[in-house]
Amino acid sequence: MVRRPAVGGWELVRQPDHGRLAADILACLAERPRGPEEGFRAAVACHDDGWVERDRSPRPGPDGGPETFLELGLAEHLALSDASVRRAGEHHPYAEAVVARHVAWLHGARPVVDPGLADERDRVVRGWRATAERQAAAVGVGPAVLEHDQRLCALVDLLSLWVCGWPEEDALALERPGGEEVDAIRAADGSLLLPASLLPVARRVAVPVVLVGAGEPYVERERGLREFELVPV
């Protein structure tokens, strides 16, 4: 769940909807995968589909607002990521490879707060890496291409999260798959400015949002679409 304050409550974006937005953003960019495009697009769109059931009912986070994706305990987060890998495999072998590599990268880079879970985290990450290599090889994709495509997945994942409201900063540092560093800027009018080399033409994207009350049980008040203008500069 990604959240932002709203009048009298919270505006929520569910993780699977954030994934669909990432796929829509991908379609706007100049970057393209090097592996099977059908499988890669499925990977981006469904990389958080393991969260479908979890995000139906918001839970309170440490600050009393709805719990975000960053506040889950490690054991639950690993289970949700593993479910996302399995669901990606229902679409395409390469989708499973990319999502497995992506969550292995995410979890492998994060510090483990509870030392008792470090071994379990490492075991699960090793399993995802093995799955990624196996499923990529099954469609003729080698390590270098998989690495490039995981970096592209990470790029659109972060862009989508930022569009949805996390992080809250008005400037976002991005790294393209080839290593080039670029910046995205949130303008005063709410439009999102991206380098023209990355975003060739202006595009509009949208994500479903749910408005809920300020406190438990976070009663749903309204559903809608939040639209965003992507502008090349």
C-alpha positions in Angstrom: 0.0 0.0 0.0 1.2 3.5 -0.9 -0.5 6.3 0.9 -0.8 10.1 0.9 -2.8 12.4 3.2 -6.2 13.4 2.0 -8.9 15.7 3.5 -10.4 13.8 6.4 -8.4 10.6 5.8 -6.0 9.0 3.4 -5.6 8.3 -0.3 -4.4 4.8 -0.9 -2.8 3.1 -4.0 -2.8 -0.7 -3.8 0.4 -2.4 -4.8 -1.0 -4.3 -7.8 -2.4 -1.0 -9.1 1.1 0.6 -8.7 2.4 -2.3 -10.8 -0.1 -1.6 -13.6 0.9 2.1 -13.5 4.6 1.0 -13.8 3.7 -0.8 -17.0 1.9 2.2 -18.3 4.9 4.4 -17.6 7.1 1.8 -19.3 5.1 2.2 -22.5 5.8 6.0 -22.4 9.6 5.7 -22.2 12.3 5.4 -24.8 13.9 2.5 -22.8 13.1 -1.1 -24.0 13.9 -4.5 -22.6 16.4 -6.7 -24.3 14.7 -10.0 -23.4 11.2 -11.1 -24.6 9.1 -8.0 -24.6 5.8 -9.8 -23.8 7.3 -11.4 -20.8 9.0 -8.3 -19.6 5.8 -6.2 -19.8 4.0 -8.9 -17.9 6.7 -8.8 -15.2 6.4 -5.0 -14.7 2.6 -5.1 -14.7 2.3 -7.9 -12.2 5.4 -7.6 -10.1 3.3 -6.9 -7.0 0.3 -9.1 -7.7 1.2 -11.2 -4.6 -0.2 -8.3 -2.6 -3.8 -8.6 -4.0 -5.3 -10.1 -0.9 -3.2 -8.3 1.6 -4.1 -4.8 0.3 -7.9 -5.4 0.4 -8.0 -4.5 4.1 -5.7 -1.7 5.3 -4.1 -2.3 8.7 -2.8 0.4 11.1 0.9 1.3 10.8 3.3 2.5 13.5 2.1 6.1 13.2 -1.6 5.2 13.3 -2.1 5.7 9.6 -2.7 2.8 7.1 0.4 0.5 7.0 2.5 1.1 3.9 4.6 -1.4 2.0 7.7 -0.2 3.8 6.3 -1.0 7.3 5.6 -4.7 6.9 7.5 -7.2 8.9 10.2 -9.1 6.9 8.6 -12.5 7.1 5.3 -11.3 5.6 7.1 -9.2 3.0 9.2 -12.2 1.9 6.0 -14.2 1.6 4.2 -11.5 -0.5 7.2 -11.2 -2.8 7.4 -14.9 -3.3 3.7 -14.9 -4.2 4.4 -12.2 -6.7 7.1 -14.4 -8.3 4.7 -17.3 -8.6 1.9 -15.2 -10.1 4.3 -13.7 -12.6 5.2 -17.2 -13.7 1.5 -17.8 -14.6 1.9 -15.2 -17.4 5.3 -16.0 -18.9 8.6 -17.7 -18.0 10.5 -14.5 -18.5 8.0 -12.6 -16.3 8.9 -15.0 -13.5 12.6 -14.5 -14.2 12.5 -10.7 -14.1 10.3 -10.5 -11.0 12.4 -13.1 -9.2 15.5 -11.2 -10.0 13.8 -7.9 -9.0 12.7 -9.0 -5.5 16.1 -10.8 -4.9 17.7 -7.4 -5.6 15.3 -5.5 -3.4 15.5 -7.8 -0.4 19.2 -8.6 -0.8 20.0 -4.9 -0.5 17.9 -4.1 2.6 19.4 -4.5 6.1 17.7 -7.1 8.3 16.5 -5.6 11.6 15.8 -9.0 13.2 19.1 -11.0 13.1 17.1 -14.2 13.6 15.6 -13.7 10.1 18.8 -13.1 8.3 19.4 -16.7 7.4 15.9 -17.1 6.1 16.1 -13.9 4.1 19.4 -15.1 2.5 17.9 -18.6 1.7 14.8 -17.1 0.0 16.9 -14.6 -2.0 19.2 -17.5 -3.2 16.1 -19.3 -4.3 14.8 -16.3 -6.3 18.2 -15.9 -8.0 18.2 -19.5 -9.0 14.6 -19.2 -10.3 15.6 -16.1 -12.3 18.6 -17.8 -13.9 16.6 -20.9 -14.7 13.6 -19.2 -16.2 15.7 -16.7 -18.2 17.7 -19.6 -19.6 14.5 -21.3 -20.6 13.7 -18.5 -23.0 17.3 -18.1 -24.2 18.2 -15.0 -22.1 21.7 -14.8 -20.6 22.8 -13.0 -17.4 23.8 -9.7 -19.0 20.4 -9.2 -20.6 18.5 -10.2 -17.5 20.6 -7.7 -15.5 19.7 -5.0 -17.9 16.0 -5.8 -17.8 16.0 -6.0 -14.0 17.5 -2.5 -13.9 14.7 -1.3 -16.3 12.1 -2.9 -14.0 13.7 -1.1 -11.0 13.5 2.2 -12.9 9.8 2.0 -13.7 9.0 0.5 -10.3 10.6 3.5 -8.6 9.0 6.0 -11.0 5.6 4.5 -10.4 6.0 4.6 -6.6 7.1 8.2 -6.8 4.1 9.1 -8.9 1.9 7.4 -6.3 3.4 9.4 -3.5 6.6 7.7 -2.3 9.1 9.2 -1.7 7.4 12.5 -1.1 10.3 14.6 -2.4 9.8 16.8 -5.5 13.1 15.6 -7.1 13.9 11.9 -7.7 17.3 10.6 -8.8 17.0 7.7 -11.3 19.5 5.4 -12.8 18.9 4.1 -16.3 19.7 0.5 -17.2 23.0 1.6 -18.8 24.1 3.4 -15.7 23.3 7.0 -16.7 21.9 9.1 -13.8 19.0 11.4 -14.5 16.5 13.4 -12.4 12.7 13.5 -12.4 11.1 16.7 -11.0 7.6 17.3 -9.7 6.5 20.7 -10.9 4.4 23.2 -9.0 1.4 22.3 -11.1 1.7 18.6 -10.3 3.1 17.5 -13.6 6.2 15.2 -13.6 9.2 16.4 -15.6 11.5 13.8 -17.2 14.5 14.1 -19.5 13.4 14.1 -23.1 16.0 11.4 -23.8 13.9 9.1 -21.5 10.4 10.5 -22.3 10.2 11.4 -26.0 6.7 12.9 -25.9 4.3 14.1 -23.2 1.9 11.5 -22.0 -0.9 11.2 -19.4 -1.1 8.3 -17.0 -3.6 7.4 -14.3 -3.8 5.1 -11.2 -6.8 3.9 -9.2 -7.0 5.4 -5.7 -9.1 4.6 -2.7 -10.1 7.2 -0.2 -10.5 6.0 3.4 -11.2 7.5 6.8 -8.5 8.9 9.1 -8.5 6.0 11.6 -9.4 2.4 12.0 -11.1 0.6 10.5 -10.2 2.9 7.5 -13.7 2.8 6.1 -13.7 3.2 2.3 -15.4 6.5 1.3 -14.7 6.8 -2.4 -12.9 5.3 -5.3 -11.4 7.2 -8.2 -8.5 7.8 -10.6 -5.6 10.1 -10.0 -4.2 11.4 -13.3 -0.6 12.6 -13.9 1.0 14.4 -16.8 4.5 13.2 -17.8 6.3 16.1 -19.5 9.7 15.8 -21.4 12.2 18.6 -20.7 
